[in-house]
Amino acid sequence: MSVRGQTVEPNRKRTIRVCRPSVVVLCGPAASGKSTFAARHFRPTQVISSDFCRALVCDEERDQRYPLQTFALVEAIVSQRLSINRLCVVDSTALTFEARKSLRETGRRFQVPVELFMFDLPLETCVDFDRKRERSVGEKVIREHFQIFNQALASVESEGFDRILEIHEDDFESFQIEILYRPVFHFAQETPGKERRSSRAPVLEPSPRC
């Protein structure tokens, strides 16, 4: 794992502090371990899965014909949870600028930190993971995702996230998540928060404005 702009000592148990409420966006190709990571480190109710929302919309997780309805549901759930000071971990590929921007703006409306966890695993590892799972998407799709993800790695610094973490293959069990409760009193806020400049918080420090 690495935090943009920092060197993290390898082979050491590390604590990542995440605010409640906040939005944590999981970004990476299909089969890069996002769902496994989310299940290992967060409560099931804290994870908003685009696959699950797709199934709620059209009864089939693999049906890609209804992206507008699917992600409208994702953002509706995020908004409802943020309105009562809950943590939202969004499990989708988040490969496009538009997808990341939409989630970032949703978090900004509620004046909470918005973080990006980028799953930077080797292409061969993702392909191998995909072959072993029940809902395989195929190597062609993963290669396409991998190319888009590499483009995102080069551009996300300027997108305005409060923190960006790059997660690698050996990080899944090497650290723990600690959730800090920092409530936001929405009834006292009449206008959306001002866009914040991106900053990369130290691993053992809370995100900016927690």
ABEGO torsion letter per residue (X at the ends): XBBBGBBBBBGBBBBBBBBOBBBBBBBEBBGAGAAAAAAAABBAAABBBAAAAAAAAAGBAABAABAAAAAAAAAAAAAAAAAAGBBBBBBBAGABAAAAAAAAAAAAAAGBBBBBBBBBBBAAAAAAAAAABABBAEAAAAAAAAAAAAAAAAAAAAAGBABBBBBBAAAAAABBBBBBBBBBBAAABABBBBBBBBBBBBAABBBBGX
